[in-house]
Amino acid sequence: MDFEPEEEIAAMSIEECQQTLLGLALEFDRICRKHGIPYYMLGGTMLGAVRHRGFIPWDDDMDFGVPRAWFDRLKAVLAEELPRHARVHELNSPAYHLSNFLKIDDGRTRLAYRGLEWISGLGVNIDIFPLDDGLRTAAGTRRFVRYILFFLQWKDLLRIDPAIRKGAKKGVAEWVRLLLPVSAGRLLRHVERSIRRFATPDSPFYVNYYGAWGLREMVAKRDFGQPKEYPFGEYRFYGVDDADAYLTRLYGDYMQLPPADQQTHHASCAHVLAESCI
């Protein structure tokens, strides 16, 4: 659906955005518990649960991971059981989403990254990542992760839109399209086939290939362990068993707050009336 933000949309506060995210996460948690699908809080969501017992105060997203063996089952039950305002987006869905993980969004909202670019059709959302088996050895897994990251970085270059760039950045975007004449979708299909082909069930590692931290997203399965409940505000979500090992791998001294100038949001959230989006 097309719309004009300046006419219909009022900015969300960070508190409203977090409450919207929390509502989506509770639906995800409910469905996973009902169907026996294991999941883990990841990244900043796991960090918030440990350091703040809830959201990082300035955070405006939530990340979860589901082992690949349950991931396809999760897609099916989410489509069947989410409430009407919550929608599942995957690769090439009608809303703007070009990656091989899932987004669950609130269809009563719209999202703008950094307040600059309206993301057509996509609302405030949580991310659900597949946790894939690595290879049998640490060295082999690292090499394969680098191989996959090469294609994902190539895909990100192709997503630069010359129409919204100026000066040198516009030129770079135009040259990327000339020099890399492959669609981002084709690259992602290659990535997905490669991951599934080389995943080794008895690998000692899980890898979140689509996470933000590159090689640090290669984590020992023993650190994930069995999903463990953590308080998150007045609710409880599942996270990794050895939170200290996991968070240290991603963030180093994770209990240390970042400088004030790094306490920033990922996106600028905005909301519209529910009946105008459904």
C-alpha positions, 0 to 999 in steps of 0.5 A: 500500500502506498501512503504519504508519511507527512499526512498520516504518520506521527512519530513513535516514542522509543517506549511505544516502539519497545511496547510494539516489539514486546507484543510481537515477541510475546506472540512469537514466544507463545507460538514456539512454546505451543509447538515445542520449537526451541529459540534463543534471544540473540545479540542486543536482546540477550544483552538487554535481558542480562544487563538490564533485565529487559530492553537496552534503554535506547534499543528499538529492535529484538532478535531471536534465533531458531535452530535450522531443524525447526526453522521451516516448521516455525514459518508454517505455524507463524503464518497460521497462528499470528494475530491479524495485525502481525505479519511474517516477511521472508525473502522477496515478500511484498514488503521491503525485506531482502534476506534469508531470515524472517521478520514479524512486523506490526501491520499498524506501523511503518518504519523509517531508517534514520528518519531518511528512507521510508521502508515501503510496507514494513512496520516495526518488526522483530528478526528471527534468524536461522541458526545453522550447523557449521562444519566439523572443524573450527578452521573449516567453519571459519573459512566457510563463514568468510565465503558466505560473508563475501556474497552477503557483502556483495548483496549489500552493495547491490542494494545501494539505490542510486536514486536516493544518493548524491555526488560521489555516493551516487556514482559508486551506486551506479558503478556497482550495478555496472560491475556486479550485474547479478541480482541480490535475490540470486546471490541470496539463493546461492547463499541459502543453497550453500549453507544447506549443502555444507551444514554438518549436523555433528558440527560443534558450532552454530552460525548466524550467517545473517547476524551483524557480527560476522565471524563472531556469530560462529558460536559453540553449541555448548554455549547455546546449550538448552534454551534457558529462561531469563526475566525480560521486564515482567515477562520471560523469554528463552536465551542461551545457556552460557550467556557470559560466554556468548555475550563476551564473544560478541561484545567483550566487556558487555556489562560496560555501557557504551559512550553516550554518543553510541547509545543510538536507535537503529531506526525511526519508528512511526505509527498510523491508525490500525484501520488504515493499514489492514 
